[in-house]
Amino acid sequence: PVGLFSVCFRADPPTLVELSAVSDPNPRPNVPDNHLLVSAIAPNSVPLLTILGKRVVDAGCNLLEARVSMLGQEVCVLMLASGAWDAIAKCENALTKIQRDDQMTLTMRRTSSRELTGTSLPYTVEVIAADRPGILYQLAEFYSRRGITVEALSSSRYRAAQTGAEMFSAQISIGIPASAHISSLREDFLEF
């Protein structure tokens, strides 16, 4: 069985004090997990991750991944839960009950774990440019035409401190096909 780890940190200064292996007190049999993707939007006054996370844990599922963003006056949560089929069903029922709240929009979808194929190379791109209408779409189209997958993206607008010009900023994690020529791709991107 895989062990758990116990990590202790000292508050001031933040340094690692102890790292030790701990055996799992409740080992699980090796059963393939089912996955549930949950997308939720609510007013930013709602502690959405806490509300959803509690339902996931109470249903006997594990929260594998989560993304939280504040967009406008709303909080958006994407999360991936895993568990046995009956725990996933229990989780779906619990989330459906809280979905009745008119302040929350919730979407759920069963999915499977992501298969890593090893046919793409991970890269990170940072873009800072003068803002213009359609710039984010143009970036997405640039990658799509070349068979490049966008794994994660975070973008925003801001006003430049010295000039006052509207600026666009994006941090993008991409998967480039292993057969791609990186130098020519870089040139194409710089000309873009």
C-alpha positions as CSV (number, residue, x, y, z in Angstrom):
1,P,0.0,0.0,0.0
2,V,1.0,3.6,-0.7
3,G,2.0,5.5,2.5
4,L,0.9,8.9,3.6
5,F,3.3,11.6,4.5
6,S,3.2,13.8,7.5
7,V,4.7,17.3,7.0
8,C,5.3,19.8,9.7
9,F,6.3,23.4,9.2
10,R,7.7,25.9,11.6
11,A,5.8,29.3,11.3
12,D,8.7,31.7,11.6
13,P,10.8,31.3,9.6
14,P,8.9,28.8,7.3
15,T,11.2,25.8,7.2
16,L,10.6,22.1,6.8
17,V,10.9,20.5,10.2
18,E,9.9,16.9,9.7
19,L,8.9,14.7,6.8
20,S,8.0,11.1,7.7
21,A,6.2,8.3,6.1
22,V,3.0,7.2,7.8
23,S,1.1,4.0,7.0
24,D,-2.5,4.4,5.7
25,P,-4.8,3.3,8.6
26,N,-7.6,2.4,6.1
27,P,-6.0,0.9,3.1
28,R,-8.4,0.6,0.1
29,P,-8.5,-2.3,-2.3
30,N,-7.1,-1.4,-5.8
31,V,-10.5,-0.7,-7.5
32,P,-10.6,1.7,-10.4
33,D,-12.1,5.0,-9.4
34,N,-14.9,6.8,-11.2
35,H,-14.6,10.5,-11.8
36,L,-17.1,13.4,-11.6
37,L,-16.3,16.8,-13.1
38,V,-18.2,19.7,-11.4
39,S,-18.5,23.3,-12.6
40,A,-20.2,25.9,-10.4
41,I,-20.8,29.6,-10.4
42,A,-22.3,31.7,-7.6
43,P,-22.0,35.3,-6.2
44,N,-18.6,35.9,-4.7
45,S,-20.2,36.1,-1.3
46,V,-20.9,32.4,-1.4
47,P,-18.0,30.1,0.0
48,L,-18.5,27.9,-3.0
49,L,-15.4,25.7,-2.7
50,T,-16.2,25.0,0.9
51,I,-19.8,24.1,0.2
52,L,-19.0,21.8,-2.7
53,G,-15.9,20.3,-1.1
54,K,-18.0,19.3,2.0
55,R,-20.5,17.5,-0.2
56,V,-17.7,15.6,-2.0
57,V,-16.0,14.5,1.2
58,D,-19.3,13.6,2.9
59,A,-20.2,11.4,0.0
60,G,-17.0,9.4,0.4
61,C,-15.2,10.9,-2.6
62,N,-11.8,12.4,-2.9
63,L,-11.3,15.9,-4.4
64,L,-8.5,15.4,-6.9
65,E,-8.2,18.8,-8.5
66,A,-9.9,22.2,-8.1
67,R,-9.7,25.6,-9.8
68,V,-11.2,28.7,-8.3
69,S,-11.5,32.1,-10.1
70,M,-13.2,35.3,-9.3
71,L,-14.7,36.7,-12.5
72,G,-16.7,39.9,-12.2
73,Q,-18.9,39.6,-9.1
74,E,-19.0,35.8,-9.4
75,V,-16.9,33.0,-8.0
76,C,-16.3,30.0,-10.4
77,V,-15.2,26.6,-9.3
78,L,-14.1,23.6,-11.4
79,M,-13.3,20.4,-9.5
80,L,-12.7,16.8,-10.2
81,A,-13.8,14.2,-7.7
82,S,-13.1,10.5,-7.7
83,G,-14.5,7.5,-5.8
84,A,-16.3,4.2,-6.1
85,W,-19.4,4.2,-8.3
86,D,-21.8,4.4,-5.3
87,A,-19.9,7.3,-3.7
88,I,-20.0,9.2,-7.0
89,A,-23.8,8.6,-7.2
90,K,-24.2,9.8,-3.6
91,C,-22.1,12.9,-4.5
92,E,-24.2,13.7,-7.5
93,N,-27.4,13.5,-5.4
94,A,-25.9,15.8,-2.7
95,L,-24.8,18.3,-5.3
96,T,-28.1,18.2,-7.1
97,K,-29.9,19.1,-3.8
98,I,-27.7,22.3,-3.3
99,Q,-28.1,23.2,-7.0
100,R,-31.7,24.1,-6.2
101,D,-30.4,27.3,-4.6
102,D,-31.2,30.0,-7.1
103,Q,-27.9,31.7,-6.5
104,M,-25.9,28.8,-7.8
105,T,-25.4,27.4,-11.3
106,L,-24.0,23.8,-11.3
107,T,-23.1,21.4,-14.0
108,M,-21.9,17.8,-13.4
109,R,-20.4,15.3,-15.8
110,R,-19.0,11.8,-15.3
111,T,-15.6,11.4,-16.9
112,S,-12.5,9.2,-16.7
113,S,-9.0,9.8,-15.6
114,R,-6.7,11.6,-18.1
115,E,-4.4,9.4,-20.0
116,L,-0.9,10.7,-20.4
117,T,0.2,9.7,-23.9
118,G,3.6,11.2,-24.0
119,T,3.1,12.5,-27.5
120,S,3.2,16.1,-26.5
121,L,5.8,18.3,-24.9
122,P,4.8,20.7,-22.0
123,Y,5.6,24.3,-22.4
124,T,4.6,27.5,-20.6
125,V,3.9,30.7,-22.5
126,E,3.7,34.2,-21.0
127,V,2.1,36.9,-23.2
128,I,2.2,40.6,-22.5
129,A,0.8,42.8,-25.3
130,A,-1.2,45.8,-26.0
131,D,-4.9,44.8,-25.5
132,R,-7.0,44.6,-28.6
133,P,-10.4,43.1,-29.3
134,G,-10.2,39.3,-30.0
135,I,-6.6,38.8,-28.8
136,L,-7.5,35.8,-26.6
137,Y,-9.4,34.2,-29.4
138,Q,-6.5,34.8,-31.8
139,L,-4.1,33.1,-29.4
140,A,-6.5,30.1,-29.1
141,E,-6.8,29.9,-32.9
142,F,-3.1,30.1,-33.3
143,Y,-2.6,27.0,-31.1
144,S,-5.6,25.1,-32.4
145,R,-4.4,25.4,-36.1
146,R,-1.1,23.8,-35.1
147,G,-2.5,20.9,-33.1
148,I,-1.3,22.5,-29.8
149,T,-3.5,21.8,-26.7
150,V,-4.1,24.5,-24.2
151,E,-3.8,22.8,-20.8
152,A,-4.3,25.8,-18.6
153,L,-4.8,29.5,-19.2
154,S,-5.1,32.6,-17.0
155,S,-5.5,36.0,-18.6
156,S,-6.3,39.5,-17.5
157,R,-6.3,43.2,-18.5
158,Y,-4.5,46.0,-16.8
159,R,-3.5,49.6,-17.4
160,A,0.2,50.2,-17.9
161,A,1.6,52.3,-15.1
162,Q,3.7,54.8,-17.2
163,T,1.7,55.1,-20.4
164,G,-1.8,54.3,-19.2
165,A,-2.3,52.0,-22.2
166,E,-4.6,49.0,-21.9
167,M,-2.5,45.8,-21.7
168,F,-3.3,42.1,-22.0
169,S,-1.5,39.5,-19.9
170,A,-1.8,35.7,-20.2
171,Q,0.0,32.7,-18.7
172,I,-0.7,29.6,-20.8
173,S,0.4,26.0,-20.3
174,I,0.4,24.2,-23.6
175,G,1.2,20.7,-25.0
176,I,3.1,20.9,-28.2
177,P,3.1,17.8,-30.5
178,A,6.5,16.0,-30.2
179,S,6.8,16.2,-34.0
180,A,6.6,20.0,-34.0
181,H,9.7,22.1,-34.8
182,I,10.0,24.3,-31.8
183,S,12.2,26.9,-33.5
184,S,9.8,27.5,-36.4
185,L,6.8,27.5,-34.0
186,R,8.6,30.2,-31.9
187,E,9.2,32.3,-35.1
188,D,5.6,31.9,-36.1
189,F,4.5,33.0,-32.7
190,L,6.7,36.1,-32.6
191,E,5.4,37.1,-36.0
192,F,1.9,36.6,-34.8
